[in-house]
Amino acid sequence: MNLRPDVAVAAIIEREQRFLIVEERIDSRIVLNQPAGRVERGESLLAAVKRETWEETAWQFTPVSLVGIYLWCNPSSGRDTIRFTFTGRVGTHDPNQALDHPIIATHWLTHAELQARTEALRSPVVLRCIDDYLAGQRLPLSAIAEFGLGT
């Protein structure tokens, strides 16, 4: 494991037993993922997950709790990622908002639909996060302490 893993955030958003999923092109492969992305320098985890969700789905996201923290080593690149996965609720949606590159589309998929397409998931972390969410795993946002950030 390298000493400087990427820090990423992701949002689990459920509505009527369906999860908001992005379809994206990564390295010429089309994959499914939660709205997710890297935390920018000086950005808080909460600001990052709100920004990423907006940029990738055009939904405003309000984090309510932390589902979990996941460490994953990508076998293709050897890069390590620490992923903070949040759950919360969505508010306003702007269907005219252009989605961030490389997002192709957004979908509301059931757990069963995602299980049936495990080969299309960006990483095994995608389904693990949803499984933890469905098992009721939640930590309060107060479990996160951030110091010296600009946002």
Buried (B, 14 or more C-beta within 10 A) or exposed (E): EEEEBBBBBBBBBBEEEBBBBBBBEEEEEEBBBBBBBBBBEEBBBBBBBBBBBBBBBBBBBBBEBBBBEBEBEEEEEEBBBBBBBBBBEBEEEEEEEEBBEBBEEBBBBEBEBBEEBEEBBBBEBBBBBBBBBBEEBBEEBEEBEEEEEEE
